[in-house]
Amino acid sequence: MGQSDEQRSVSDEEWAAFMRRAEQGAGAAPEEPSARARMVTERLRREDEERAGAQKKRFGRKGKPVRNEPEGWRTGPAWQEMEGRRKPGPVRIALILLLIAGLALIAMRPELLIDRITGKAEGAAKGRQPLPAETVRPSAAPDDMYPDRGTLKEPFRGSPAVQWADGAAGIELPEAKAVNGVSQEQIAAHLGRAKEFLVAANLDPATLRGERPERALKLLDPLDKETKDLAEKSLARPTATDDPLMMFTRFKPSEVQPAGPVVKVRGHMELKPGEAQGQAEVVADYTFVYPVVRPGGSGVERTIVRRQLTFSVVDTRRWQSTAGTLWVRQFQHEIANSSCDTSDGFLHPEFPGSAPATNGPTPSGPPVDPYDRSKSLDQNGQEGCGVVSRT
């Protein structure tokens, strides 16, 4: 039986042919492959088979034997070529759809891109950060904001009040200290009662609904008959001169409802010596912003009330006062966005499309910014029915 091509030696016919050429003086004897050459050939063949077996196990599929060649000798197309032929994956499709949606949004609302370029978007975001507590009267009015109208979801949108504190949190008390012979303990007690009065008169839901402000009334010193009598008279029979709005914030539920539970508040209290030894004053200056809607409506308007009240604090060893009460020495107020021709003891915010008043004064004078707290009410110089620059 003949041998395989890898195992057989030189055949008899080849040897006979060689002898004839040798006798004629030409040719060289054919060499049989050496044992080393056969070993190298066999080793390379086994390595090829082993690599093929390893590849089959790792990927779980059949494949061509891996040849014993330098890395990169036989590679596929360059990745740039493959990328050109590859179908877009889900991530790329999603990015394309987002890009199309963004372009459509900009086409419908180009102000979004304009605001970003001009910096209005950053200004609006910055304008929503809470302000630190006010400790002294500011030197200027708040900056103008992007004139957005309030909504039920964002009733203070477009207003400086968006940065103000919510409700009673906006009435922060100064550090109590002895003033003009009045002890630190008495000052601290009056600061607390002053805040309690402001909350009861301007933030209590019952008071805002037009109910009798019982909590606030109980805080008034019975010895302060002038203030006590004026409050009772104005609540019973409101007139232009005897108006409960001088001290209390009240709306008619049949006309308006709050646009959410939050009232924005900003202001400060300060301590001053009184006119005589043993007397001191707590001066409160606060602005309240009320977002309101018509019953069942969605159009939000804001009414703004600023109040300045001066409470007297006395050394009870020298001056008479009722324990646990307040003596109101002075009070002033300013109201923005309320009808000027009604004196029934309630605020009457005006909404777009409202019928103009047929009676009463016509608003006049230079516009007043109701958010400007840089001047006292004495310095505003605005009397009667004026015009506001914004609400």
C-alpha positions as CSV (number, residue, x, y, z in Angstrom):
1,M,0.0,0.0,0.0
2,G,1.4,3.4,-0.9
3,Q,2.3,5.9,1.8
4,S,0.7,9.4,2.3
5,D,2.4,12.4,0.6
6,E,3.7,13.6,4.0
7,Q,5.3,10.2,4.9
8,R,6.7,8.6,1.8
9,S,10.5,8.8,0.7
10,V,12.1,9.0,-2.8
11,S,10.6,6.4,-5.2
12,D,12.5,3.7,-7.1
13,E,11.7,5.4,-10.4
14,E,13.1,8.8,-9.1
15,W,16.3,7.0,-7.9
16,A,16.8,5.3,-11.2
17,A,16.3,8.6,-13.1
18,F,18.9,10.2,-10.8
19,M,21.5,7.4,-11.4
20,R,21.1,7.8,-15.2
21,R,21.7,11.6,-14.9
22,A,24.6,11.0,-12.5
23,E,26.2,8.7,-15.0
24,Q,25.8,11.4,-17.6
25,G,27.4,14.0,-15.2
26,A,24.3,16.2,-14.4
27,G,21.7,16.6,-11.5
28,A,21.8,16.4,-7.8
29,A,20.3,13.7,-5.6
30,P,16.7,14.6,-4.4
31,E,16.7,15.2,-0.6
32,E,14.3,13.6,1.7
33,P,12.6,16.1,4.1
34,S,14.6,16.2,7.3
35,A,13.1,15.0,10.6
36,R,13.2,18.7,11.9
37,A,11.3,20.0,8.9
38,R,8.6,17.3,9.4
39,M,8.3,18.2,13.1
40,V,7.9,21.9,12.4
41,T,5.2,21.2,9.8
42,E,3.3,18.9,12.2
43,R,3.5,21.4,15.1
44,L,2.1,24.2,13.0
45,R,-0.8,22.0,11.8
46,R,-1.6,21.0,15.5
47,E,-1.6,24.7,16.6
48,D,-4.0,25.6,13.8
49,E,-6.4,22.8,14.9
50,E,-6.1,23.8,18.6
51,R,-7.0,27.5,17.8
52,A,-9.9,26.5,15.7
53,G,-11.2,24.4,18.6
54,A,-10.7,27.2,21.1
55,Q,-12.6,29.7,18.9
56,K,-15.5,27.3,18.5
57,K,-15.9,26.9,22.3
58,R,-15.7,30.7,23.2
59,F,-18.4,31.9,20.8
60,G,-20.6,28.8,20.7
61,R,-20.6,28.7,16.9
62,K,-18.6,27.2,14.2
63,G,-15.9,29.1,12.4
64,K,-13.0,28.9,10.2
65,P,-9.7,27.8,11.7
66,V,-7.6,30.7,13.0
67,R,-4.4,30.7,10.9
68,N,-1.0,31.2,12.6
69,E,-0.5,34.6,11.0
70,P,0.6,38.0,12.3
71,E,-2.1,40.1,13.8
72,G,-3.7,42.4,11.4
73,W,-2.5,40.5,8.4
74,R,-6.0,39.6,7.3
75,T,-8.6,42.0,8.7
76,G,-12.0,43.1,7.7
77,P,-12.8,46.5,6.1
78,A,-11.8,49.6,7.9
79,W,-14.3,50.7,10.6
80,Q,-15.0,53.9,8.6
81,E,-16.1,51.8,5.7
82,M,-18.3,49.5,7.9
83,E,-19.9,52.6,9.6
84,G,-21.0,53.8,6.2
85,R,-22.8,50.6,5.5
86,R,-24.2,50.0,9.1
87,K,-27.9,50.6,9.8
88,P,-28.7,53.3,12.4
89,G,-29.2,51.8,15.8
90,P,-32.0,52.7,18.3
91,V,-29.9,55.3,20.1
92,R,-29.2,57.2,16.9
93,I,-32.8,57.1,15.9
94,A,-33.9,58.5,19.3
95,L,-31.4,61.3,18.9
96,I,-32.6,62.2,15.5
97,L,-36.3,62.3,16.7
98,L,-35.2,64.5,19.6
99,L,-33.5,66.9,17.2
100,I,-36.6,67.0,15.0
101,A,-38.8,67.7,18.0
102,G,-36.5,70.5,19.3
103,L,-36.5,72.2,15.9
104,A,-40.3,72.0,15.8
105,L,-40.6,73.6,19.3
106,I,-38.2,76.4,18.3
107,A,-40.3,77.0,15.2
108,M,-43.5,77.3,17.2
109,R,-41.9,79.3,20.1
110,P,-38.8,81.1,18.8
111,E,-38.6,83.2,22.0
112,L,-37.2,80.2,23.8
113,L,-34.0,80.4,21.7
114,I,-34.0,84.2,21.8
115,D,-34.3,84.3,25.6
116,R,-31.4,81.8,25.9
117,I,-29.2,83.9,23.6
118,T,-30.1,87.2,25.3
119,G,-29.7,85.8,28.8
120,K,-33.4,86.2,29.8
121,A,-33.7,82.5,30.5
122,E,-30.8,82.6,33.0
123,G,-32.2,85.8,34.5
124,A,-35.6,84.2,35.0
125,A,-34.0,81.2,36.7
126,K,-31.9,83.5,38.9
127,G,-35.1,85.5,39.6
128,R,-36.7,82.5,41.3
129,Q,-34.0,82.0,44.0
130,P,-35.3,83.0,47.4
131,L,-34.1,86.3,48.7
132,P,-32.4,86.6,52.1
133,A,-34.4,88.2,54.8
134,E,-34.9,91.9,54.7
135,T,-33.3,93.6,57.7
136,V,-33.4,97.3,56.6
137,R,-35.3,99.2,53.9
138,P,-33.8,98.5,50.5
139,S,-32.2,101.2,48.5
140,A,-34.1,100.6,45.2
141,A,-37.1,98.9,43.7
142,P,-36.8,95.3,42.5
143,D,-35.6,94.9,38.9
144,D,-38.1,94.5,36.2
145,M,-38.9,90.8,35.4
146,Y,-40.0,89.1,32.2
147,P,-43.7,90.3,32.1
148,D,-45.3,86.9,32.3
149,R,-48.9,86.7,33.7
150,G,-49.6,84.5,36.7
151,T,-51.2,81.1,36.3
152,L,-53.0,78.8,38.7
153,K,-49.9,76.7,38.8
154,E,-47.5,79.7,39.1
155,P,-49.6,82.6,40.5
156,F,-46.5,84.7,41.2
157,R,-44.9,84.2,37.8
158,G,-43.5,87.5,36.4
159,S,-43.6,89.2,39.8
160,P,-40.7,90.0,42.1
161,A,-42.7,88.3,44.9
162,V,-41.7,84.9,43.4
163,Q,-38.5,85.4,45.4
164,W,-40.3,86.4,48.6
165,A,-41.1,84.2,51.6
166,D,-44.3,82.4,52.0
167,G,-46.8,83.7,54.5
168,A,-45.7,84.1,58.2
169,A,-42.2,82.9,57.3
170,G,-41.7,86.3,55.7
171,I,-42.3,88.1,59.0
172,E,-38.9,87.6,60.7
173,L,-38.2,89.3,64.0
174,P,-35.1,91.3,64.8
175,E,-33.0,90.4,67.8
176,A,-34.6,91.7,71.0
177,K,-32.6,94.1,73.1
178,A,-33.3,96.7,75.8
179,V,-34.3,100.1,74.4
180,N,-34.7,103.4,76.2
181,G,-35.4,101.8,79.6
182,V,-37.6,99.0,78.3
183,S,-36.3,95.6,79.2
184,Q,-35.2,93.0,76.6
185,E,-37.9,90.6,77.9
186,Q,-40.6,93.2,77.3
187,I,-39.3,94.0,73.8
188,A,-39.1,90.3,72.9
189,A,-42.7,89.8,74.0
190,H,-44.0,92.7,72.0
191,L,-42.1,91.6,68.9
192,G,-43.8,88.3,69.1
193,R,-47.2,89.9,69.5
194,A,-46.6,92.3,66.6
195,K,-46.0,89.3,64.4
196,E,-49.1,87.6,65.7
197,F,-51.2,90.7,64.9
198,L,-49.8,91.0,61.3
199,V,-50.6,87.3,60.7
200,A,-54.1,87.6,62.1
201,A,-54.9,90.8,60.2
202,N,-53.4,89.9,56.8
203,L,-52.8,86.1,56.5
204,D,-55.6,84.4,58.5
205,P,-57.9,82.6,56.1
206,A,-61.0,83.8,58.0
207,T,-59.9,87.4,57.9
208,L,-59.2,87.1,54.2
209,R,-62.7,85.7,53.6
210,G,-64.1,88.8,55.1
211,E,-65.0,87.4,58.5
212,R,-64.5,89.3,61.7
213,P,-60.8,89.3,62.6
214,E,-61.3,88.1,66.2
215,R,-57.7,87.1,66.8
216,A,-56.4,90.5,65.7
217,L,-59.0,92.4,67.7
218,K,-58.1,90.6,70.9
219,L,-54.5,91.7,70.6
220,L,-55.5,95.4,70.8
221,D,-55.1,97.1,74.2
222,P,-58.5,98.1,75.6
223,L,-56.7,101.2,77.0
224,D,-56.0,102.3,73.4
225,K,-59.6,103.3,73.0
226,E,-59.0,105.3,69.8
227,T,-57.7,102.4,67.9
228,K,-60.1,99.9,69.4
229,D,-63.2,102.0,68.7
230,L,-62.1,102.8,65.1
231,A,-61.6,99.1,64.3
232,E,-65.0,98.1,65.7
233,K,-66.8,101.0,64.0
234,S,-65.2,100.4,60.6
235,L,-66.1,96.7,60.7
236,A,-69.7,97.4,61.6
237,R,-70.3,100.3,59.2
238,P,-67.5,100.7,56.6
239,T,-67.2,104.1,55.0
240,A,-64.5,105.9,53.0
241,T,-63.1,107.4,56.3
242,D,-63.9,104.5,58.6
243,D,-62.5,101.7,56.5
244,P,-61.4,98.3,58.0
245,L,-58.9,98.0,55.2
246,M,-56.7,100.4,57.1
247,M,-55.7,97.5,59.3
248,F,-57.2,94.3,57.9
249,T,-57.1,92.6,54.5
250,R,-60.5,91.4,53.4
251,F,-62.0,90.0,50.2
252,K,-65.6,89.1,49.2
253,P,-65.7,85.3,48.5
254,S,-68.6,85.9,46.0
255,E,-66.3,88.0,43.9
256,V,-62.8,86.5,44.2
257,Q,-61.1,83.5,45.6
258,P,-57.4,82.8,46.4
259,A,-55.3,81.4,43.6
260,G,-53.7,78.9,45.9
261,P,-52.8,78.8,49.6
262,V,-49.7,81.0,49.5
263,V,-49.5,84.8,50.2
264,K,-46.0,86.2,49.6
265,V,-44.6,88.5,52.2
266,R,-41.5,90.8,52.5
267,G,-40.5,93.4,55.0
268,H,-38.8,94.0,58.3
269,M,-39.3,95.3,61.9
270,E,-37.0,97.7,63.7
271,L,-36.7,99.0,67.2
272,K,-36.6,102.7,68.1
273,P,-36.6,104.6,71.3
274,G,-39.9,106.3,72.3
275,E,-40.7,109.9,73.1
276,A,-40.0,109.5,76.8
277,Q,-37.9,107.3,79.1
278,G,-39.4,103.9,79.5
279,Q,-41.0,104.0,76.0
280,A,-39.9,102.2,72.9
281,E,-41.4,101.5,69.4
282,V,-41.7,98.5,67.2
283,V,-42.0,99.7,63.6
284,A,-43.3,97.1,61.2
285,D,-43.1,97.6,57.4
286,Y,-44.4,94.7,55.3
287,T,-45.8,94.1,51.8
288,F,-48.3,91.3,51.2
289,V,-49.0,89.9,47.7
290,Y,-52.4,88.1,47.2
291,P,-53.0,86.1,44.0
292,V,-56.7,85.8,43.3
293,V,-59.1,84.5,40.6
294,R,-62.8,84.9,39.9
295,P,-64.9,82.1,41.3
296,G,-64.5,79.2,38.9
297,G,-62.1,81.2,36.7
298,S,-58.5,80.7,35.8
299,G,-57.2,84.2,35.0
300,V,-54.9,85.2,37.9
301,E,-54.5,88.7,39.1
302,R,-52.6,90.0,42.1
303,T,-53.6,92.6,44.7
304,I,-50.7,94.1,46.7
305,V,-51.0,95.6,50.2
306,R,-48.2,97.4,52.0
307,R,-48.6,98.2,55.7
308,Q,-46.6,100.3,58.1
309,L,-47.6,100.0,61.8
310,T,-45.9,101.5,64.9
311,F,-46.5,99.6,68.2
312,S,-45.7,101.3,71.5
313,V,-43.8,99.3,74.1
314,V,-43.6,100.7,77.6
315,D,-42.0,99.9,80.9
316,T,-45.0,98.8,82.9
317,R,-43.5,100.2,86.1
318,R,-43.8,103.7,84.7
319,W,-46.6,103.6,82.1
320,Q,-50.0,101.9,82.0
321,S,-50.7,99.1,79.5
322,T,-52.7,95.8,79.5
323,A,-50.5,92.7,79.7
324,G,-50.4,90.6,76.6
325,T,-51.8,93.3,74.3
326,L,-50.6,95.9,71.8
327,W,-50.9,99.6,71.6
328,V,-51.1,100.8,68.0
329,R,-49.6,104.2,67.8
330,Q,-49.7,104.7,64.0
331,F,-50.8,102.8,60.9
332,Q,-50.6,103.5,57.2
333,H,-51.4,101.4,54.2
334,E,-51.1,101.3,50.4
335,I,-53.2,99.1,48.1
336,A,-52.5,98.2,44.5
337,N,-55.1,96.7,42.1
338,S,-58.4,97.4,44.0
339,S,-61.3,99.5,42.8
340,C,-61.2,103.1,44.0
341,D,-64.9,103.8,43.9
342,T,-66.1,101.3,46.5
343,S,-65.9,101.7,50.3
344,D,-67.6,98.6,51.7
345,G,-64.6,97.3,53.7
346,F,-63.5,94.8,51.0
347,L,-60.8,94.7,48.4
348,H,-62.1,94.6,44.8
349,P,-59.3,93.4,42.4
350,E,-59.8,94.3,38.7
351,F,-59.5,91.7,36.0
352,P,-59.0,92.2,32.2
353,G,-62.3,92.7,30.6
354,S,-64.0,94.1,33.7
355,A,-66.5,96.8,33.1
356,P,-65.0,100.2,33.9
357,A,-66.3,102.0,36.9
358,T,-69.0,104.6,36.1
359,N,-68.6,106.5,39.4
360,G,-65.8,107.4,41.7
361,P,-62.4,108.9,41.0
362,T,-60.4,108.3,37.9
363,P,-56.9,107.0,38.5
364,S,-54.3,109.6,37.8
365,G,-50.8,110.7,38.6
366,P,-47.4,109.1,37.8
367,P,-47.3,105.3,38.0
368,V,-46.3,103.8,41.3
369,D,-44.4,100.5,41.6
370,P,-46.1,98.6,44.5
371,Y,-43.0,96.4,44.9
372,D,-40.8,99.4,45.6
373,R,-40.0,99.3,49.3
374,S,-37.2,101.8,49.1
375,K,-39.3,104.7,50.5
376,S,-41.6,105.0,53.4
377,L,-45.3,105.5,52.7
378,D,-44.9,109.1,53.8
379,Q,-42.3,109.7,51.1
380,N,-44.4,108.2,48.2
381,G,-46.5,111.3,48.1
382,Q,-49.4,109.4,46.4
383,E,-52.9,110.3,47.5
384,G,-56.3,109.3,46.3
385,C,-56.7,106.9,43.3
386,G,-53.4,106.4,41.5
387,V,-51.9,104.3,38.8
388,V,-49.6,101.3,39.4
389,S,-46.8,100.2,37.0
390,R,-47.2,96.5,37.6
391,T,-48.8,93.9,39.8
